[in-house]
Amino acid sequence: MTENNFGLKKIEISVSEAEKRTGRNAMNMQETYTAYLIETRSVEHTDGQSVLTDSLWRRYSEFELLRNYLLVYYPHVVVPPLPEKRAEFVWHKLSADNMDPDFVERRRIGLENFLLRVASHPILCRDKIFYLFLTQEGNWKETVNETGFQLKADSRLKALNATFRVKNPDKRFTELKHYSDELQSVISHLLRVRARVADRLYGVYKVHGNYGRVFSEWSAIEKEMGDGLQSAGHHMDVYASSIDDILEDEEHYADQLKEYLFYAEALRAVCRKHELMQYDLEMAAQDLASKKQQCEELATGTVRTFSLKGMTTKLFGQETPEQREARIKVLEEQINEGEQQLKSKNLEGREFVKNAWADIERFKEQKNHDLKEALISYAVMQISMCKKVGFGFGEDTVYSKL
């Protein structure tokens, strides 16, 4: 596996384990964090040769740094999201502590899925920084910072300006932004409802644990029905304890939905970048029009709009012909540069739209496939659960013995 053809080779990527560690942060304060072991190996090899496996440890903040870099350098790409840093939309028994072993395990799976998403992307998979993330443990952060990606990141204030001041927004990106908002809203609502249902279901199942204890105690004082009562108590206990595994399995499907909850923000990031490009284009066009008007006014000697320069001329007299010619020459040079810049921005904008929509179409196909598979699997799991629940209500059940 080499850097040059990394994106062309088939490799296996796994986040195989998580480990709790203690160290010092950038402020030299002691902290506890979780590190994740990433293992990669090439699956293309000559028969008889051993397959080398690379492994290294990364913490969650390094995954965040990688994704932030990808967002800046590939603004037209719907960059895969990371799993949540702290648990949300969980049923009450599931811990929301980010150091809880169950949560860490779920996040380990999510981080592995993130790497697989990036590795399977036709553009992101070829990135040098991504390759180094998988293979270079030491000085990787320094290598990322040397790219200067943070300086290229757009400021929030500029993004806010673009959102409200773009005069001719692209209808397709406006609709995409509304779609991402709706996607986030629908999935959030679904996850909240699912958490409430899980809480109620958990309570119903655990009530049967009390029935199990009552039946067991009752069996001790009944001679004829003792065995049946004891068997019924046992099945009630099994029934009550089964909900833990059921809801933990459900959490796996909830995490799949959460991935697309966070994908909504990735879609909005593409929309924001287009707004910024459109804003820069409109500002460049406006500046060019202003310079052309100034040049025309200087050439004709007429001022069509109020300007500070016009007031200065009236107060202090006209410019000499030499001064006016010099200003016209400067403006003509600026106009020429502005036209080239406007042309360049137009080409950049068209290329961005072309690449962005190609990736958005790829994302939509992926989303439709993934959500369809997840919801079908969830329905199958629910059907299976309902079939198991019926153990206590047939003719040959323990109740018939009573």
VOPAGU-2260 file (C-alpha; in pm, 1 decimal, decimal comma):
REM VOPAGU-2260
SITE   aa  ch    i         X         Y         Z
SITE  MET   A    0       0,0       0,0       0,0
SITE  THR   A    1     169,4     319,3    -116,9
SITE  GLU   A    2      69,0     681,0     -94,2
SITE  ASN   A    3      46,2     734,2    -469,8
SITE  ASN   A    4    -195,6     453,1    -543,7
SITE  PHE   A    5    -366,9     434,8    -207,3
SITE  GLY   A    6    -703,9     539,9    -352,3
SITE  LEU   A    7    -683,5     272,7    -621,5
SITE  LYS   A    8    -608,0     -27,4    -399,8
SITE  LYS   A    9    -859,9    -227,1    -207,2
SITE  ILE   A   10    -792,7    -209,7     164,0
SITE  GLU   A   11    -966,5    -323,5     476,8
SITE  ILE   A   12   -1016,9     -63,9     747,5
SITE  SER   A   13   -1136,9    -137,8    1098,0
SITE  VAL   A   14   -1151,3      40,9    1431,1
SITE  SER   A   15   -1092,1    -273,1    1630,2
SITE  GLU   A   16   -1089,5    -156,1    1990,8
SITE  ALA   A   17   -1116,2     137,2    2226,8
SITE  GLU   A   18    -899,7     216,3    2525,8
SITE  LYS   A   19    -944,6     461,5    2811,9
SITE  ARG   A   20    -637,6     677,9    2864,9
SITE  THR   A   21    -515,3     963,8    3080,4
SITE  GLY   A   22    -289,5    1239,9    2957,2
SITE  ARG   A   23    -236,1    1614,7    2938,9
SITE  ASN   A   24    -413,7    1846,4    2697,5
SITE  ALA   A   25    -290,7    2159,4    2520,4
SITE  MET   A   26    -344,4    2358,1    2842,9
SITE  ASN   A   27    -119,0    2111,8    3028,1
SITE  MET   A   28    -414,8    1993,1    3234,3
SITE  GLN   A   29    -473,5    1626,4    3303,9
SITE  GLU   A   30    -766,2    1472,0    3120,9
SITE  THR   A   31    -923,2    1133,6    3057,2
SITE  TYR   A   32   -1006,3    1039,2    2700,7
SITE  THR   A   33   -1072,8     738,0    2478,9
SITE  ALA   A   34    -829,7     626,2    2210,1
SITE  TYR   A   35    -933,4     402,8    1920,4
SITE  LEU   A   36    -714,9     146,0    1744,4
SITE  ILE   A   37    -730,7     175,2    1364,4
SITE  GLU   A   38    -611,7    -124,6    1164,2
SITE  THR   A   39    -565,1    -125,7     786,5
SITE  ARG   A   40    -442,3    -391,7     547,4
SITE  SER   A   41    -437,4    -436,2     173,9
SITE  VAL   A   42    -650,5    -714,9      31,1
SITE  GLU   A   43    -461,5    -711,4    -299,5
SITE  HIS   A   44    -147,3    -920,9    -265,5
SITE  THR   A   45      48,0   -1188,1    -445,0
SITE  ASP   A   46     -16,1   -1547,2    -338,3
SITE  GLY   A   47     233,7   -1664,9     -86,2
SITE  GLN   A   48     321,3   -1317,1      39,1
SITE  SER   A   49     224,8   -1204,7     385,4
SITE  VAL   A   50     -19,8    -915,5     417,6
SITE  LEU   A   51     117,8    -630,3     624,0
SITE  THR   A   52    -121,2    -471,0     869,2
SITE  ASP   A   53     -79,9    -109,1     979,3
SITE  SER   A   54    -222,6      -9,4    1316,4
SITE  LEU   A   55    -223,6     310,3    1517,9
SITE  TRP   A   56    -425,9     486,0    1787,0
SITE  ARG   A   57    -638,3     795,0    1732,4
SITE  ARG   A   58    -860,9     991,0    1964,6
SITE  TYR   A   59   -1195,7    1145,4    1873,9
SITE  SER   A   60   -1051,3    1497,5    1839,0
SITE  GLU   A   61    -818,7    1370,9    1562,3
SITE  PHE   A   62   -1118,0    1234,3    1372,0
SITE  GLU   A   63   -1274,8    1581,1    1407,9
SITE  LEU   A   64    -958,1    1744,3    1272,9
SITE  LEU   A   65    -960,5    1512,5     971,5
SITE  ARG   A   66   -1324,3    1591,7     894,6
SITE  ASN   A   67   -1272,6    1968,9     933,7
SITE  TYR   A   68    -986,3    1947,6     687,2
SITE  LEU   A   69   -1202,2    1755,6     438,1
SITE  LEU   A   70   -1482,1    2013,2     471,4
SITE  VAL   A   71   -1244,2    2295,9     378,9
SITE  TYR   A   72   -1060,5    2126,8      91,9
SITE  TYR   A   73   -1365,0    1954,7     -59,4
SITE  PRO   A   74   -1646,8    2210,7     -19,6
SITE  HIS   A   75   -1854,9    2051,9    -298,1
SITE  VAL   A   76   -1854,7    1710,9    -125,8
SITE  VAL   A   77   -2118,4    1590,0     120,7
SITE  VAL   A   78   -1854,1    1490,1     377,1
SITE  PRO   A   79   -1961,1    1191,3     592,5
SITE  PRO   A   80   -2047,3    1289,5     950,0
SITE  LEU   A   81   -1885,0    1164,5    1268,0
SITE  PRO   A   82   -2085,5     978,9    1533,2
SITE  GLU   A   83   -2216,9    1190,8    1814,8
SITE  LYS   A   84   -1970,7    1309,2    2078,4
SITE  ARG   A   85   -2229,5    1266,5    2352,8
SITE  ALA   A   86   -2537,2    1048,0    2336,5
SITE  GLU   A   87   -2869,9    1205,8    2241,3
SITE  PHE   A   88   -3221,4    1064,9    2194,4
SITE  VAL   A   89   -3153,9     768,3    2424,7
SITE  TRP   A   90   -3396,8     567,5    2639,3
SITE  HIS   A   91   -3351,2     625,6    3010,3
SITE  LYS   A   92   -3150,8     313,3    3096,6
SITE  LEU   A   93   -2886,1     383,6    2832,1
SITE  SER   A   94   -2611,2     604,5    2968,6
SITE  ALA   A   95   -2541,2     938,0    2801,3
SITE  ASP   A   96   -2192,2     946,5    2956,2
SITE  ASN   A   97   -1931,7     961,1    2679,7
SITE  MET   A   98   -1700,1     737,2    2887,5
SITE  ASP   A   99   -1965,2     468,4    2938,8
SITE  PRO   A  100   -1840,7     135,5    2788,2
SITE  ASP   A  101   -2161,7      77,5    2591,1
SITE  PHE   A  102   -2154,2     427,9    2445,1
SITE  VAL   A  103   -1782,0     400,7    2364,9
SITE  GLU   A  104   -1849,8      73,3    2179,8
SITE  ARG   A  105   -2127,9     233,3    1975,6
SITE  ARG   A  106   -1902,6     528,5    1895,7
SITE  ARG   A  107   -1622,9     288,0    1793,4
SITE  ILE   A  108   -1861,1     136,7    1537,3
SITE  GLY   A  109   -1959,3     486,0    1421,7
SITE  LEU   A  110   -1597,4     594,0    1376,4
SITE  GLU   A  111   -1524,7     281,5    1175,5
SITE  ASN   A  112   -1827,3     357,8     957,3
SITE  PHE   A  113   -1697,6     714,7     906,6
SITE  LEU   A  114   -1361,7     586,2     782,0
SITE  LEU   A  115   -1531,4     336,3     552,0
SITE  ARG   A  116   -1753,1     612,7     411,2
SITE  VAL   A  117   -1449,2     829,2     335,1
SITE  ALA   A  118   -1252,8     535,3     193,0
SITE  SER   A  119   -1539,5     443,6     -41,2
SITE  HIS   A  120   -1588,3     799,5    -166,2
SITE  PRO   A  121   -1445,8     840,0    -520,7
SITE  ILE   A  122   -1275,7    1172,4    -434,2
SITE  LEU   A  123   -1202,9    1169,1     -60,6
SITE  CYS   A  124   -1038,4     826,6     -73,0
SITE  ARG   A  125    -745,9     968,6    -273,3
SITE  ASP   A  126    -659,2    1243,9     -27,7
SITE  LYS   A  127    -303,7    1240,7     108,0
SITE  ILE   A  128    -403,8    1360,1     456,2
SITE  PHE   A  129    -658,6    1079,5     484,0
SITE  TYR   A  130    -389,7     829,6     384,7
SITE  LEU   A  131    -155,1     970,2     650,3
SITE  PHE   A  132    -435,8     957,6     908,1
SITE  LEU   A  133    -442,9     580,6     859,3
SITE  THR   A  134     -68,2     525,3     845,3
SITE  GLN   A  135     126,2     803,0    1021,6
SITE  GLU   A  136      75,9     823,0    1396,2
SITE  GLY   A  137     345,9    1074,8    1487,6
SITE  ASN   A  138     332,3    1439,3    1369,9
SITE  TRP   A  139       6,8    1384,4    1180,9
SITE  LYS   A  140    -154,9    1691,8    1338,1
SITE  GLU   A  141     142,2    1905,3    1237,8
SITE  THR   A  142     110,8    1778,8     878,9
SITE  VAL   A  143    -257,0    1878,5     870,5
SITE  ASN   A  144    -189,6    2223,3    1013,5
SITE  GLU   A  145      88,9    2279,5     758,2
SITE  THR   A  146    -174,1    2257,4     481,8
SITE  GLY   A  147    -309,0    2591,5     606,7
SITE  PHE   A  148    -666,7    2464,9     587,8
SITE  GLN   A  149    -772,3    2673,7     888,8
SITE  LEU   A  150    -678,6    2993,6     706,1
SITE  LYS   A  151    -891,5    2883,8     411,6
SITE  ALA   A  152   -1194,7    2816,2     628,2
SITE  ASP   A  153   -1472,2    3070,8     578,2
SITE  SER   A  154   -1569,8    3277,4     879,3
SITE  ARG   A  155   -1914,5    3241,9    1030,9
SITE  LEU   A  156   -1977,5    3615,7     990,8
SITE  LYS   A  157   -1902,4    3596,9     619,7
SITE  ALA   A  158   -2130,6    3294,7     585,2
SITE  LEU   A  159   -2407,4    3482,4     767,6
SITE  ASN   A  160   -2363,2    3783,1     537,3
SITE  ALA   A  161   -2386,0    3559,4     233,1
SITE  THR   A  162   -2705,0    3397,7     359,5
SITE  PHE   A  163   -2889,7    3727,4     391,7
SITE  ARG   A  164   -2730,0    3937,7     116,6
SITE  VAL   A  165   -2721,7    3710,5    -187,6
SITE  LYS   A  166   -2956,4    3870,2    -441,5
SITE  ASN   A  167   -2991,5    3580,9    -684,5
SITE  PRO   A  168   -2970,7    3253,5    -490,9
SITE  ASP   A  169   -2970,7    2930,3    -691,8
SITE  LYS   A  170   -3316,1    2776,1    -655,4
SITE  ARG   A  171   -3172,6    2423,3    -649,1
SITE  PHE   A  172   -2950,7    2496,5    -349,1
SITE  THR   A  173   -3233,1    2678,7    -172,1
SITE  GLU   A  174   -3451,3    2370,5    -213,8
SITE  LEU   A  175   -3164,3    2148,6     -98,0
SITE  LYS   A  176   -3128,7    2356,8     218,0
SITE  HIS   A  177   -3501,9    2320,7     287,3
SITE  TYR   A  178   -3473,0    1947,2     222,5
SITE  SER   A  179   -3184,8    1913,5     470,9
SITE  ASP   A  180   -3381,2    2106,3     734,1
SITE  GLU   A  181   -3681,4    1879,3     680,0
SITE  LEU   A  182   -3464,7    1567,1     689,8
SITE  GLN   A  183   -3315,7    1674,6    1021,0
SITE  SER   A  184   -3655,8    1764,4    1164,6
SITE  VAL   A  185   -3820,4    1434,7    1062,4
SITE  ILE   A  186   -3537,8    1214,7    1189,0
SITE  SER   A  187   -3513,0    1412,2    1515,8
SITE  HIS   A  188   -3885,4    1365,0    1574,2
SITE  LEU   A  189   -3861,9     994,8    1491,4
SITE  LEU   A  190   -3572,1     945,2    1733,4
SITE  ARG   A  191   -3751,9    1132,1    2012,8
SITE  VAL   A  192   -4067,3     922,7    1964,8
SITE  ARG   A  193   -3859,7     605,8    1954,6
SITE  ALA   A  194   -3688,4     700,0    2284,6
SITE  ARG   A  195   -4027,0     763,0    2453,6
SITE  VAL   A  196   -4168,0     433,8    2323,6
SITE  ALA   A  197   -3855,7     252,6    2442,4
SITE  ASP   A  198   -3897,9     397,1    2791,9
SITE  ARG   A  199   -4260,3     279,9    2809,7
SITE  LEU   A  200   -4174,9     -60,8    2667,1
SITE  TYR   A  201   -3895,5     -98,3    2918,5
SITE  GLY   A  202   -4139,6     -25,9    3200,2
SITE  VAL   A  203   -4395,1    -279,4    3071,1
SITE  TYR   A  204   -4134,5    -553,9    3047,2
SITE  LYS   A  205   -3986,5    -483,1    3388,0
SITE  VAL   A  206   -4330,7    -501,5    3552,3
SITE  HIS   A  207   -4330,3    -868,9    3454,0
SITE  GLY   A  208   -4022,3    -908,6    3669,6
SITE  ASN   A  209   -4247,0    -832,3    3968,7
SITE  TYR   A  210   -4496,7   -1091,9    3844,5
SITE  GLY   A  211   -4213,0   -1343,2    3824,6
SITE  ARG   A  212   -4121,1   -1285,7    4187,2
SITE  VAL   A  213   -4484,9   -1315,2    4296,4
SITE  PHE   A  214   -4532,5   -1643,1    4105,1
SITE  SER   A  215   -4212,4   -1785,6    4251,3
SITE  GLU   A  216   -4316,6   -1698,8    4607,3
SITE  TRP   A  217   -4668,5   -1827,5    4541,9
SITE  SER   A  218   -4533,6   -2161,4    4417,1
SITE  ALA   A  219   -4380,3   -2222,9    4760,6
SITE  ILE   A  220   -4723,6   -2238,3    4929,0
SITE  GLU   A  221   -4918,9   -2424,2    4659,5
SITE  LYS   A  222   -4889,2   -2802,0    4639,5
SITE  GLU   A  223   -5080,6   -2887,3    4323,5
SITE  MET   A  224   -4994,1   -2575,9    4121,9
SITE  GLY   A  225   -4642,4   -2526,8    4262,0
SITE  ASP   A  226   -4455,0   -2649,6    3956,0
SITE  GLY   A  227   -4672,7   -2451,0    3715,0
SITE  LEU   A  228   -4637,2   -2133,7    3921,4
SITE  GLN   A  229   -4264,0   -2172,5    3947,4
SITE  SER   A  230   -4237,7   -2228,2    3570,5
SITE  ALA   A  231   -4456,1   -1922,9    3508,9
SITE  GLY   A  232   -4233,7   -1714,7    3737,8
SITE  HIS   A  233   -3926,8   -1829,7    3549,4
SITE  HIS   A  234   -4074,8   -1731,6    3212,4
SITE  MET   A  235   -4180,8   -1395,0    3351,9
SITE  ASP   A  236   -3822,4   -1331,3    3464,0
SITE  VAL   A  237   -3688,6   -1429,4    3121,9
SITE  TYR   A  238   -3946,6   -1206,3    2955,2
SITE  ALA   A  239   -3855,7    -910,5    3178,8
SITE  SER   A  240   -3481,6    -944,4    3121,3
SITE  SER   A  241   -3514,5    -981,7    2742,3
SITE  ILE   A  242   -3599,4    -613,1    2697,0
SITE  ASP   A  243   -3240,4    -508,0    2767,3
SITE  ASP   A  244   -3105,9    -695,6    2464,6
SITE  ILE   A  245   -3401,9    -587,1    2250,0
SITE  LEU   A  246   -3353,8    -218,1    2316,8
SITE  GLU   A  247   -2976,8    -240,2    2275,3
SITE  ASP   A  248   -3037,8    -396,8    1932,5
SITE  GLU   A  249   -3277,9    -113,0    1856,9
SITE  GLU   A  250   -3006,8     136,4    1945,8
SITE  HIS   A  251   -2802,2       3,5    1654,5
SITE  TYR   A  252   -3078,7     107,2    1413,3
SITE  ALA   A  253   -3118,3     438,8    1594,8
SITE  ASP   A  254   -2749,6     507,3    1533,7
SITE  GLN   A  255   -2802,5     447,4    1161,9
SITE  LEU   A  256   -3076,7     709,7    1164,7
SITE  LYS   A  257   -2854,6     946,6    1362,3
SITE  GLU   A  258   -2590,9     925,9    1090,9
SITE  TYR   A  259   -2839,0    1076,3     845,5
SITE  LEU   A  260   -2950,9    1325,7    1108,2
SITE  PHE   A  261   -2591,5    1454,9    1101,7
SITE  TYR   A  262   -2571,4    1420,9     722,8
SITE  ALA   A  263   -2830,6    1700,4     710,8
SITE  GLU   A  264   -2566,7    1941,8     840,7
SITE  ALA   A  265   -2321,3    1816,0     576,8
SITE  LEU   A  266   -2576,4    1905,0     307,8
SITE  ARG   A  267   -2620,3    2251,6     455,0
SITE  ALA   A  268   -2240,8    2298,0     451,5
SITE  VAL   A  269   -2243,6    2251,2      72,2
SITE  CYS   A  270   -2530,7    2501,2      44,3
SITE  ARG   A  271   -2343,2    2755,8     257,3
SITE  LYS   A  272   -2032,8    2724,2      42,0
SITE  HIS   A  273   -2238,1    2789,4    -270,9
SITE  GLU   A  274   -2396,3    3094,0    -106,5
SITE  LEU   A  275   -2048,0    3226,4     -26,2
SITE  MET   A  276   -1934,2    3176,4    -384,6
SITE  GLN   A  277   -2247,7    3344,9    -518,2
SITE  TYR   A  278   -2199,6    3631,3    -270,6
SITE  ASP   A  279   -1837,2    3681,6    -383,5
SITE  LEU   A  280   -1950,3    3670,8    -746,4
SITE  GLU   A  281   -2219,2    3933,0    -690,9
SITE  MET   A  282   -1979,2    4158,3    -495,2
SITE  ALA   A  283   -1721,5    4129,4    -775,4
SITE  ALA   A  284   -1985,9    4213,4   -1038,1
SITE  GLN   A  285   -2105,8    4509,7    -831,8
SITE  ASP   A  286   -1750,9    4641,7    -786,7
SITE  LEU   A  287   -1681,1    4604,7   -1159,2
SITE  ALA   A  288   -1999,9    4792,5   -1251,0
SITE  SER   A  289   -1904,3    5071,4   -1010,3
SITE  LYS   A  290   -1557,1    5108,5   -1162,9
SITE  LYS   A  291   -1698,8    5113,5   -1515,5
SITE  GLN   A  292   -1939,1    5389,8   -1414,6
SITE  GLN   A  293   -1656,1    5592,9   -1259,5
SITE  CYS   A  294   -1448,6    5551,8   -1574,4
SITE  GLU   A  295   -1741,0    5663,2   -1793,4
SITE  GLU   A  296   -1806,3    5966,6   -1573,8
SITE  LEU   A  297   -1441,5    6069,5   -1589,1
SITE  ALA   A  298   -1432,2    6025,5   -1966,9
SITE  THR   A  299   -1752,7    6225,7   -2031,3
SITE  GLY   A  300   -1719,3    6472,0   -1746,5
SITE  THR   A  301   -2070,9    6396,7   -1619,0
SITE  VAL   A  302   -2165,5    6258,8   -1279,0
SITE  ARG   A  303   -2487,1    6055,9   -1281,9
SITE  THR   A  304   -2498,2    5968,8    -913,6
SITE  PHE   A  305   -2406,7    6138,7    -590,6
SITE  SER   A  306   -2049,4    6069,6    -484,4
SITE  LEU   A  307   -1795,3    6214,1    -245,1
SITE  LYS   A  308   -1564,1    6273,1    -539,6
SITE  GLY   A  309   -1830,6    6477,9    -714,0
SITE  MET   A  310   -1879,4    6698,1    -408,3
SITE  THR   A  311   -1502,5    6741,9    -376,2
SITE  THR   A  312   -1481,6    6854,9    -740,5
SITE  LYS   A  313   -1752,4    7116,9    -687,0
SITE  LEU   A  314   -1582,9    7248,9    -373,7
SITE  PHE   A  315   -1220,0    7249,5    -488,6
SITE  GLY   A  316   -1243,0    7269,8    -867,2
SITE  GLN   A  317   -1195,8    7034,5   -1159,8
SITE  GLU   A  318    -902,3    6796,6   -1200,6
SITE  THR   A  319    -639,6    6873,3   -1459,2
SITE  PRO   A  320    -658,6    6668,6   -1783,0
SITE  GLU   A  321    -339,5    6487,6   -1683,1
SITE  GLN   A  322    -486,3    6386,0   -1345,9
SITE  ARG   A  323    -807,5    6270,7   -1511,4
SITE  GLU   A  324    -616,8    6064,5   -1770,3
SITE  ALA   A  325    -408,4    5904,1   -1497,6
SITE  ARG   A  326    -719,2    5808,9   -1302,9
SITE  ILE   A  327    -888,0    5671,3   -1615,4
SITE  LYS   A  328    -581,2    5459,8   -1688,1
SITE  VAL   A  329    -581,0    5317,7   -1333,2
SITE  LEU   A  330    -953,1    5244,2   -1354,3
SITE  GLU   A  331    -914,7    5074,4   -1691,5
SITE  GLU   A  332    -648,3    4847,5   -1546,0
SITE  GLN   A  333    -872,1    4771,3   -1249,1
SITE  ILE   A  334   -1165,7    4704,4   -1484,4
SITE  ASN   A  335    -955,8    4462,6   -1686,9
SITE  GLU   A  336    -849,9    4280,1   -1371,6
SITE  GLY   A  337   -1209,0    4281,5   -1245,0
SITE  GLU   A  338   -1339,1    4130,7   -1568,8
SITE  GLN   A  339   -1080,5    3853,3   -1552,5
SITE  GLN   A  340   -1165,0    3793,8   -1188,0
SITE  LEU   A  341   -1538,1    3786,2   -1262,7
SITE  LYS   A  342   -1481,5    3540,8   -1545,4
SITE  SER   A  343   -1272,9    3321,6   -1316,7
SITE  LYS   A  344   -1538,1    3329,6   -1043,9
SITE  ASN   A  345   -1808,8    3239,9   -1294,7
SITE  LEU   A  346   -1608,6    2939,3   -1414,0
SITE  GLU   A  347   -1534,4    2838,3   -1054,3
SITE  GLY   A  348   -1902,3    2866,7    -965,4
SITE  ARG   A  349   -2015,5    2655,5   -1260,0
SITE  GLU   A  350   -1754,3    2390,5   -1179,7
SITE  PHE   A  351   -1864,0    2389,4    -815,6
SITE  VAL   A  352   -2229,9    2341,9    -908,8
SITE  LYS   A  353   -2143,7    2060,5   -1149,6
SITE  ASN   A  354   -1930,4    1873,1    -894,8
SITE  ALA   A  355   -2164,3    1941,7    -603,3
SITE  TRP   A  356   -2472,2    1807,5    -781,7
SITE  ALA   A  357   -2284,7    1497,3    -892,9
SITE  ASP   A  358   -2194,1    1427,9    -530,1
SITE  ILE   A  359   -2543,2    1512,1    -405,8
SITE  GLU   A  360   -2689,5    1257,9    -648,4
SITE  ARG   A  361   -2438,7    1001,3    -520,6
SITE  PHE   A  362   -2542,5    1085,7    -163,8
SITE  LYS   A  363   -2913,8    1049,6    -240,5
SITE  GLU   A  364   -2862,4     702,0    -386,9
SITE  GLN   A  365   -2660,6     603,8     -80,9
SITE  LYS   A  366   -2922,5     749,0     155,1
SITE  ASN   A  367   -3214,9     574,6     -13,1
SITE  HIS   A  368   -3034,0     241,2      -5,7
SITE  ASP   A  369   -2913,5     271,7     354,9
SITE  LEU   A  370   -3239,1     394,1     507,1
SITE  LYS   A  371   -3440,6     133,9     317,8
SITE  GLU   A  372   -3215,0    -144,6     445,1
SITE  ALA   A  373   -3215,0      -7,6     800,7
SITE  LEU   A  374   -3592,9      30,1     822,1
SITE  ILE   A  375   -3655,8    -314,7     670,8
SITE  SER   A  376   -3412,2    -470,4     919,0
SITE  TYR   A  377   -3578,7    -280,7    1202,5
SITE  ALA   A  378   -3921,1    -409,1    1096,7
SITE  VAL   A  379   -3788,9    -766,9    1076,1
SITE  MET   A  380   -3643,5    -730,4    1424,7
SITE  GLN   A  381   -3976,9    -605,6    1560,5
SITE  ILE   A  382   -4163,1    -896,4    1398,8
SITE  SER   A  383   -3913,0   -1140,1    1548,8
SITE  MET   A  384   -3954,2    -978,7    1889,0
SITE  CYS   A  385   -4333,8   -1003,3    1871,2
SITE  LYS   A  386   -4312,0   -1373,0    1785,6
SITE  LYS   A  387   -4089,9   -1435,4    2088,1
SITE  VAL   A  388   -4325,9   -1241,9    2313,5
SITE  GLY   A  389   -4601,6   -1493,0    2239,6
SITE  PHE   A  390   -4425,6   -1770,3    2427,3
SITE  GLY   A  391   -4657,8   -1743,5    2722,9
SITE  PHE   A  392   -4999,1   -1742,7    2559,1
SITE  GLY   A  393   -5037,0   -2069,3    2361,1
SITE  GLU   A  394   -5227,2   -2380,6    2461,1
SITE  ASP   A  395   -4909,8   -2556,8    2568,6
SITE  THR   A  396   -4782,8   -2273,5    2781,9
SITE  VAL   A  397   -4733,0   -2265,2    3154,3
SITE  TYR   A  398   -5068,7   -2094,1    3196,8
SITE  SER   A  399   -5247,2   -2405,2    3069,6
SITE  LYS   A  400   -5089,8   -2594,1    3357,2
SITE  LEU   A  401   -5260,0   -2363,9    3603,1
